[in-house]
Amino acid sequence: MDLRSELLKSIWYGFTALDLEKSGKVSKSQLKVLSHNLCTVLSIPHDPVALEEHFRDDDDGPVSSQGYMPYLNKYILDKVVEGSFNKENVDELCWTLTAKKNYQPDRSSSSILPDRDAFRLWCLFNFLSEDKYPLVMVPDEVEYLLKKICMAMSIELNCVELDDFFSQDSGQQSGITVWVFLEMMNSGKITRGIDKSIISMAIEEVYREIVGDVLKEGYLWKKGQLRRNWKERWFTLRPSNLSYYTGEDRKDCQGNIVLDGNCCVEVLPDRDGKRCMFCLKTLSKTYEMSASDTKQRQEWTAAIQTAIRLHVEGKTSLHKDLKYKRREQREQREKRRQAKEEELQRLRALQEEKERKLAELELLKEAQKQAQVLMEQDEQRRRQQHEQLQRALEIQLREAEEARVSMQAEMALKEEEAERQRKRILELEEMQKRLEEALQQEIKARLDEEGFRYAQARLLSEEEEKMKALMALQEEQEEYILKTQREKQELKQEMEAKSRALDEAQRQLEEVRANRHRVDQDVVAAQRKLRQASTNVKHWNVQMNRLMRPIGPGEKRPSLGSSFQAFQIPTQRDPGLHLRMRSGSEDQSEESKENVNNRTECDMEKRHSHASNGDMDIP
């Protein structure tokens, strides 16, 4: 807080005192008188023409505080030189103007403070008030000022009554005006039972300490510079200097020691009959002093060191610095309070969010239960389908076994009826027809199996989708489990039960697949037996063709030396076989038979290969 701010606080009271109608405006004539008085107490020349020129457009109308501020800054405050005037005179001028209008205590009361004490309290209020208008002093600063006054009176402040005073009006929590503060002091609640002279001395001491920047005052023995004798002086310590007087009335100043960064204070041993000695060293001189006791010496040395520190730090007032620190602490407390309120609001929001999440979790639990019921129903349907598929596979196995038995019986019949070739061929054609039917049944069974596999794949895909949905629900459930530890074990057991159920379903599916694989192996064995039967048929056909030799018409019995005439023998068509009869020599007949056998074997191998691939081609 600089000198301009201090002056503006006092001038603000003078301006508002002239505003009788409380409209925020003052007549130009009154502003002229105020400006002239301010120039007088501030020791600057007054220019009445400047005021007229500044408010030339306003004629004789009233001027607001915003309109007066530019003139005040330009023509008065900018010309102020610190140290050329006594600020107490400015405060007295503004106090005189504002006290006539606002300070009217009950003079009949015995606890009314003298005008001088009220003026000093007004100055202290201005010093400790906030830097915003209208001027107010926060409760912390009020408590600080009252504690200083009570400490000067060697009494303890009754904080209960002070809290009761602030609790009477909720609007006073943000700060009180100086008139409310003076009314509280005049009520006697704080100074009840204390003599007025003691109160006045305490107020003067606090006023000199805070407003007058007096760090410490008191008697000390000082050693002279020329005569080197000891004299008792009244010392007054300020941040910039240490003055000493002949008495505590401070009328006769005997010297002034300027303090700067080159000064230092040291404790001296007792000598010359003096005790509790210390010295203050400057660049030019060394001042030796003696206190009444060790405590006083400690207080004086600490106070002088504080003054030197303030000068080094560029600070002109200890209490201004303390005021700024208290204000920063209040702002930090306010920030912490706001942060705490925000944290509480955030916690409340989190609590509401938690409750909402719990409600959603309950809904999810209900949905999970419904999903579990649906899964159980789906699992039951799937089991039924698996059972139906298993029964169908058993039926197919029985049919395949019956076909195998029938083929064995037919093979036995073929072995028994090998002597009669045509009958055997007819029986083989009939058996081939049956085999075609069996193969058609097998193809149909394979198609049915593919249909069942497609249905099974579809069921598995549905199962996977439901498992994915279940896993998504499980992931959401795990997130909520992290927040609700109480349900963790229970949900974990449910998940393990579901996992066991899924493992059991997988195992049953593997069993079904293994059964189907065994059925496929049985079908392959049946096909292999069928191929064996076809090979036997081919063998008997070859044997039959060897036994059967047709005799042509007019054939004569061969004689020695005669030649045989070759006849064209008509070919015989057998199912699945084409035979070429002998028309030449015995070697050609054997060669043609071998060719026929080779083609027959190739045809049978092709048919078996087609049959093994599931689409056997039977002529």
C-alpha positions, 0 to 999 in steps of 0.5 A: 500500500503506497502513499497515494492509496493511504491518502485516497482512503482518507480523502474518500471519507472527506468526499463522502462527508460532503455528499449530504444526499448520498447521491454520489455527487458533490457540488463544485463549491464544496469541491473547491473548498476540499481541494484548497484544504488538501493542497494546504495540508499537503504543502502544494500550491493551489490552482483554483483556475485548474478546477474550473477548467477541468469541470468547465462542461459541468457548469455549476452542477454536482460532480461525482467521485469518478469525475473528481478522481482525474482532477485529484490525481493530476493536480493534487496527488501527482504533485505530492512529495513524500516527507514534505508534509505531515500525513496526520494533518491530512487525516485530521482534516478528513476526520473532521469532515466525516466525523461531523456527519457520521460520528455522533456518539451518546456523550452521556455514556461513561464508556465513550472514547475521547475524540482523540482516541476515536480519531486514532482508531479511525486512522488504524481502521483505514490502515488495516481496511481492505483496498476497495470501496466502501472501506471495510475491515474484515473480522480477522483484522478487527480481531488483530487490532483488538488483540494489539490494544488488549496486549498494550493494556496487558489484558486478554481479549474476550473472543466470545463477545467478539464472535457474538458481535459478528454473529448478530448480523450475517452481513458483518462476516464480510467486513464492518465499517469504521462507524460500526467499529467505533460503536462497538468500542464505545459500547464498552464490551471490549474495555469493560471495567478499564480506566479511560486513561489506560485505554487512551495510552494503549490506543496511542501505543498501537497507533504509533506502532502501526500507523507511525511505523514505530518498531520499539520505544523505551529508555536506554543508556547511551554512551556519548561520542565526545565525553564518553559518559553514559546518559539515559535517553528515550529511543524510538526505532523506525524502519529507516532510523533510530531517534533518541530524545531527552524524555518520552515526550519526544520534544527534544531530539538529541540525535538520529541514526540512519539505518541502512544495509551497512549497519549491524548490531552486536552484543557487548560484554559488561564493562564500565559498570554497565551491563546488558550492553550492545552496540549499533555500527554504521559506516561512520560511527559506533553507538554503544547502549545499555538496556535495563535487563537481558530481555530488553537487550534481546528485544532491542537487538532483534528490533534493530535487526528487523529494521535493517532487514526491512531496509535491505528488502526495500520495505518501508513499514513492518506492519504493511508487510505483515498486513500483506502477509495476513491478507495473503494468508486469508486469500489462501484460507479462502482458496483452501475453503473454496477448494474444500467446498469444491472437493465436497461438491465433487465428493457429493457428485461422486456419491451421487454417481456411485449411487447411480452406478449401484442402481445401474449395477442392480439393473445389470444384475437383474439383466444378468440373471435374465441372461443366465436364464436365457442361457440355461434355456439355450443350453437345454435346447442345445443339449436336446439338439445334441441328443437328437443328433446323437440318436440320428447318428446311432440310427445311421450306425445301426443301418450301416451295420445292417448293410454290412451284415447284408453284404456279408450274406450276399457275398456268401450267396455269391460264393455258393452260386459261383457255378452258374454265371448268369444267375450270379450276374443277375444277383450281382446286378441286384446287389449293385442296385442295393449298393446304389441305394445304400450309397444314396442313403450314405449320401443322404446321411452325409447331406443330413450330417452336413445339415446337422453340422451347419445347425451345430455351427450356427448354434456354436456361433450363437453360443459364441455371440452369447459368450461375447455378450456374457464376457462384455457383461463380465467385463462391466461386472469386473469394473463394478467389482473393483468399486464394490469389494463386498460382491467380488467373491460372489461374482467370482464364484458365479463366473467360475460356475459359468466357466465350468458349464462352458467347459462341460458343454465343450467336452460334450461337443468333443464327445459328439465329434468323436462319435461322429468320427467313429461313424465315419471310420465305420462307413469307410470300413464298409466301403472297403468291404464293398470294394473287396466284394467288387474285386471278388466279383471281378475274379469270378467273372474272369474265371467264368469267362475262362470256363465258357468257350462257345462252339461255332457251327460246323466246327470239325475235329482237328486233325494232325497237320491240319490248320484251324480256321478262325471264326468271328465269335460274337462278344458277350456283354456282361454288366461292368465287363467287355470280353473279347473272344479268341479268334486266332491262336491260343496266345492271342486269346490269352493276350486279349484276356489279359487286356480285358482283365487290365481294363476291368481292374482299371474300371473297378479302381476308378469306381472305388476311388469315386466311391471313397470320395462320396460320389461313386459312378455305377453304370 
